[in-house]
Amino acid sequence: MKKKLYVNQREVSTLGFGAWPLGNTAHGKTMTDEEGIELVKKAYESGVNFFDTAPNYAHGRSETILGKALEGIRENVVINTKFGHHPDGEMNFDETLMRDSIEGSLTRLKTDYLDSVILHNPGHDVLQGKTGHFDILQTLKEEGLIKGYGVSIDTPEDLNYTLNHVNVDVIELLYNVFAQSTREYLTQIEDRKIALIIKVPLDSGWLAGKYTKASTFSDIRSRWTDEDKQRRDTLINQLKSMVGPEPLTRYTLGFLWSYDAITTVIPGIRTIEQLKDHLASWQFSFPITLRPAFEHFYDEKIKNDPLPW
């Protein structure tokens, strides 16, 4: 079981559990509490001990399901949640809401502390330290309600502001084979001993090899135009030709685990079959020689014409 140190010297599994699907609806089916609890417990029994959630995931149900599933084993797991997007669907970063939001998460998660709380894609004024958000988080840390704090961000600009203006324990970053624009910062993050969580590691499913240009979507993935899907389809086929017959997920997740700077990777997990696939990828021996090949692939085909997420 692969582990790395997280905030407060906690050991975490390098495969984490992205809990956005818990309690959510996909393909016309809503996950029940019982299904979610079974999934979380199976992940824990398989060695996964890092769980990433947020108050707005399934309007609070993700946190609630996690709380039920982890009851009795809380001290054996690491929980990261967020502030800024609320259970009612509202996005509001008002500093005066922070304590109530975090206390709401504590209640839903059935715990008296959180391993980390991160600001959920805040504005650049926050990332530049021009607000009081980090002072409040530090106070909550000193009170013992949280063990660490940080930000969830997407772009090189976001990351540059964070690294140059605020002190954080953890960064959650959008990074995958198709999205490597922040690659040059990874060494700096590692040198500063900031825990690094990788979100959207499979480009919302494309890098698992599960979609084609003919795929149709009725959820947030419907944002992709036919042109977007055609381009991704072409890129996926090129990647598949580079790696051979093994499932693509083995390589696209293995690519991320090959970076020492990365603490844990949090693919969204909706089914037992998905969990089994990610566990198999976790055990796969990624050929390290492929990392520069994947980096070159991005530099040559995507860097100067980024894919819309």
Sequence and secondary structure as in RCSB ss.txt:
>XXXX:A:sequence
MKKKLYVNQREVSTLGFGAWPLGNTAHGKTMTDEEGIELVKKAYESGVNFFDTAPNYAHGRSETILGKALEGIRE
NVVINTKFGHHPDGEMNFDETLMRDSIEGSLTRLKTDYLDSVILHNPGHDVLQGKTGHFDILQTLKEEGLIKGYG
VSIDTPEDLNYTLNHVNVDVIELLYNVFAQSTREYLTQIEDRKIALIIKVPLDSGWLAGKYTKASTFSDIRSRWT
DEDKQRRDTLINQLKSMVGPEPLTRYTLGFLWSYDAITTVIPGIRTIEQLKDHLASWQFSFPITLRPAFEHFYDE
KIKNDPLPW
>XXXX:A:secstr
  EEE GGG EEESB EE TTTT EETTEE  HHHHHHHHHHHHHTT  EEE  TTGGGGHHHHHHHHHTTT GG
G EEEEEESB TTS B   GGGHHHHHHHHHHHTT S BSEEEEES  HHHHTT SSHHHHHHHHHHHTSBS EE
EEE SHHHHHHHHHH   SEEEEE BTTB TTGGGHHHHHHTT EEEEESTTGGGGGGT   TT   SSGGGG  
HHHHHHHHHHHHHHHHHH SS HHHHHHHHHHT TT  EE  B  SHHHHHHHHHHHHS   TTHHHHHHHHHHH
HTTTS    
